[in-house]
């Protein structure tokens, strides 16, 4: 049995990006760039007005002036000629200045009647956004490794880039073991059934961290049929997640059902609570992650192991999923014991409050707890006010 940090390092060692692909910008949200994005045009593409008003030559109104309005300039429909001498052009926000104009007088500082605009001496800013003042054609807008947030998509679109080179999303398959499991909404009809809450939660977490779930299958505790299902799933995924079946009972087949496909274990148990039975390995080209069957244990281990794995496979550092902060404890904590423990909790008034129910089989607390609180193994109690590392759950 190894420690959490050692297990994390072993998993990070196999979490390399899967390869790049080109996708339309409309499908790129939350993807990770495999290649820098370079602007295809200047922004703005011409000198443009930042306000509604009148485009003028500053010299023409140096002492105040009355100038004929030669035309109008709209965004996408600019005044087609050079600015005539001693004239002005009515202009609107975002419209291109006519050649020869060098400033805009905002409409609040001008009056117009019968085609003549009257101006006082200029003061204040020119209200002109210079061509390329945001970025010039050829400028790198985003570097490789950037996550494509809404703001990133805005920048890329503004550079007239319609598709991007990103790291491929890993295909995830989930095999959920246990005769007792039933789809949520159906368990009440069967006295011995338990709702399968784990597969939906793990699939959602995988999607949050960049995975594409391609299949979820619930398996009975029958080894031959589980082996066959494993083969089918391995043929189509990059990551196979197996939940349950990791203990030593006669119906615990998690590793045995992967073994015929060349399972090469990275680790088989971790000195942590909850989650001691978590395991990981490789089977052919797929990475296999085994999660405990207890719901809270499964979700905690998915957050601590699957999320970093998906970070690495999608082009981010695996450690990015484990970057947290420190908060003081709001209460005394009894001795943790021989395994470091990840408690569930939430922040209140700048302190972290541990949930009232920490059972690995519980399903109520994960609905409201949003922090994992990492406490070291030991025989001493931990007093309130101690700074402890926390991680968003």
ZIPE-V453640 format. One record per residue. N is the residue number from 1. SS is DSSP state (hx for helix, st for strand, lp for the rest). Layout:
N;SS / N;SS
This chain:
1;lp / 2;st / 3;lp / 4;hx / 5;hx / 6;hx / 7;hx / 8;hx / 9;hx / 10;hx / 11;hx / 12;hx / 13;lp / 14;lp / 15;lp / 16;lp / 17;lp / 18;lp / 19;lp / 20;st / 21;st / 22;st / 23;st / 24;st / 25;hx / 26;hx / 27;hx / 28;lp / 29;lp / 30;lp / 31;lp / 32;st / 33;st / 34;lp / 35;lp / 36;lp / 37;st / 38;st / 39;lp / 40;lp / 41;lp / 42;lp / 43;st / 44;lp / 45;lp / 46;lp / 47;lp / 48;st / 49;st / 50;lp / 51;lp / 52;lp / 53;st / 54;st / 55;st / 56;st / 57;lp / 58;hx / 59;hx / 60;hx / 61;hx / 62;lp / 63;lp / 64;lp / 65;st / 66;st / 67;st / 68;st / 69;st / 70;st / 71;st / 72;st / 73;st / 74;st / 75;lp / 76;lp / 77;st / 78;lp / 79;lp / 80;lp / 81;lp / 82;lp / 83;lp / 84;lp / 85;lp / 86;lp / 87;st / 88;st / 89;st / 90;st / 91;st / 92;lp / 93;lp / 94;lp / 95;lp / 96;st / 97;lp / 98;lp / 99;lp / 100;lp / 101;lp / 102;lp / 103;st / 104;st / 105;st / 106;st / 107;hx / 108;hx / 109;hx / 110;st / 111;st / 112;st / 113;st / 114;lp / 115;lp / 116;st / 117;st / 118;st / 119;st / 120;lp / 121;lp / 122;lp / 123;lp / 124;lp / 125;lp / 126;lp / 127;lp / 128;st / 129;st / 130;lp / 131;lp / 132;lp / 133;lp / 134;lp / 135;st / 136;lp / 137;lp / 138;lp / 139;lp / 140;st / 141;st / 142;st / 143;lp / 144;lp / 145;lp / 146;lp / 147;st / 148;lp / 149;lp / 150;hx / 151;hx / 152;hx / 153;hx / 154;hx / 155;hx / 156;hx / 157;hx / 158;hx / 159;lp / 160;lp / 161;lp / 162;lp / 163;st / 164;st / 165;st / 166;st / 167;st / 168;lp / 169;lp / 170;lp / 171;st / 172;st / 173;st / 174;st / 175;st / 176;st / 177;st / 178;lp / 179;lp / 180;lp / 181;st / 182;st / 183;lp / 184;lp / 185;lp / 186;lp / 187;hx / 188;hx / 189;hx / 190;lp / 191;lp / 192;lp / 193;lp / 194;st / 195;st / 196;lp / 197;lp / 198;hx / 199;hx / 200;hx / 201;hx / 202;hx / 203;hx / 204;hx / 205;hx / 206;hx / 207;hx / 208;hx / 209;lp / 210;lp / 211;lp / 212;st / 213;st / 214;st / 215;st / 216;st / 217;st / 218;st / 219;st / 220;lp / 221;lp / 222;lp / 223;hx / 224;hx / 225;hx / 226;hx / 227;hx / 228;hx / 229;hx / 230;hx / 231;hx / 232;hx / 233;hx / 234;hx / 235;lp / 236;lp / 237;lp / 238;lp / 239;st / 240;st / 241;st / 242;st / 243;st / 244;lp / 245;lp / 246;lp / 247;lp / 248;lp / 249;lp / 250;lp / 251;lp / 252;lp / 253;lp / 254;hx / 255;hx / 256;hx / 257;hx / 258;hx / 259;hx / 260;lp / 261;lp / 262;lp / 263;lp / 264;st / 265;st / 266;st / 267;st / 268;lp / 269;lp / 270;st / 271;lp / 272;st / 273;st / 274;lp / 275;lp / 276;lp / 277;lp / 278;lp / 279;st / 280;st / 281;st / 282;st / 283;st / 284;lp / 285;lp / 286;st / 287;st / 288;st / 289;st / 290;st / 291;st / 292;lp / 293;lp / 294;lp / 295;hx / 296;hx / 297;hx / 298;hx / 299;hx / 300;hx / 301;hx / 302;hx / 303;hx / 304;hx / 305;hx / 306;hx / 307;hx / 308;hx / 309;hx / 310;hx / 311;hx / 312;hx / 313;hx / 314;lp / 315;lp / 316;lp / 317;lp / 318;hx / 319;hx / 320;hx / 321;hx / 322;hx / 323;lp / 324;lp / 325;st / 326;st / 327;st / 328;st / 329;st / 330;lp / 331;lp / 332;lp / 333;st / 334;lp / 335;lp / 336;lp / 337;st / 338;lp / 339;lp / 340;st / 341;st / 342;st / 343;st / 344;st / 345;st / 346;st / 347;st / 348;st / 349;lp / 350;lp / 351;st / 352;st / 353;st / 354;st / 355;lp / 356;lp / 357;lp / 358;lp / 359;lp / 360;lp / 361;lp / 362;lp / 363;lp / 364;lp / 365;hx / 366;hx / 367;hx / 368;lp / 369;lp / 370;lp / 371;st / 372;st / 373;st / 374;st / 375;st / 376;lp / 377;lp / 378;st / 379;lp / 380;lp / 381;lp / 382;st / 383;lp / 384;lp / 385;lp / 386;lp / 387;st / 388;st / 389;st / 390;st / 391;st / 392;st / 393;lp
